[in-house]
Amino acid sequence: MGSTPKGIVVSIASYPNEILAFSTKPFWSLGMHQSGNLGALFAPKSVAVIGASNRKGSVGRAVFTNILLNEYTGTVYPVNPKDRSISGVRSYPSVQDLPESVDMAVVVVPAAVVPSVTEACGKKGVKSLIIISAGFKEVGQDGAALERQVSSLAQKYSMRMVGPNCLGTINTDPEVRLNASFASQMPVEGSIAFASQSGALGEAVIDYAAGEGIGFSKFISVGNKADVNENDILEYLRADPKTKVILLYIEDIVDGRKFVDTVTRVTEEKPIIAVKAGVSPEGAKAASSHTGALAGSDEAYNAILKQSGVLRVESIIDLFD
């Protein structure tokens, strides 16, 4: 059985006026890609892993082998300027050298290189990005400036982007079978979608669910939410026929008003169960160190969730009870 994630105690309150103006994201990210199809992120027909590696224990190796060995139904290309092949598959020096324009690129390179990789992807016609690389706003002002640069480039080329600083995404649909993450295992197919802002906690939940025989339809680690955020994910999952229940682990909320509107629509069709982190000062500090989240009033979060029809639970384990 997988390890059991620690519980988080919460309380219930209601301050509706506070939540409608509530926003914890800087102004530069609120206007980016307010709508857009996320299909290329969850069901791409082709994927490039930029930073794929043969080095044991590396994230680049884990991501590429997760895609390759879990019977992904599309085409996967490793991109590495040094190695001729990755896990026996021909490698390409850069995204420009690929024989086609891929639907999605998974980026696993040092943070300083991510802007140039993002621009190269845009010029190649890549439709979406998962930026697993860390070293952005979660590390301070310089990282935040780098994140703004990457976001601007993704917007310039109309690429939807998950991350940075994330675990990745998983789709268990037999027609896709995509594990574009560095999680230690592929979940079994199920009807539960799980979105987590914390990659480490997301992997712990995947391990726990595997031990309990619980399956997932989709998994997404949103990381710093420079583009794709909880509102985008909820809208996508609302229309996803494979998803019957939605689980959320959030450390901050991008736009309180939009979140209320989105969740109200979603809960008319599918239940949403949420755990909100950062309740105590220590928890808020921990959440900030994970993804650069700016923790807001817990009473405001409670009001958002209560008003929207979301069931808030006290611990990760309660999500599965």
Secondary structure, DSSP 4 states (H G I P E B T S, - for coil): -PPPPPB--------HHHHHT---S-HHHHTTTSS---HHHHS-SEEEEET---STT-HHHHHHHHHHHTT-SSEEEEE-SS-SEETTEE-BSSGGGSSS--SEEEE-S-GGGHHHHHHHHHHHT--EEEE----SGGG-HHHHHHHHHHHHHHHHTT-EEE-SS--EEEE--TTT-EEEE--SSPPPEEEEEEEES-HHHHHHHHHHHHHHT--EEEEEE-TT-SS--HHHHHHHHHT-TT-SEEEEEES--S-HHHHHHHHHHHHTTS-EEEEE---SHHHHHHHHHHH------HHHHHHHHHHHTPEE-SBTGGGG-
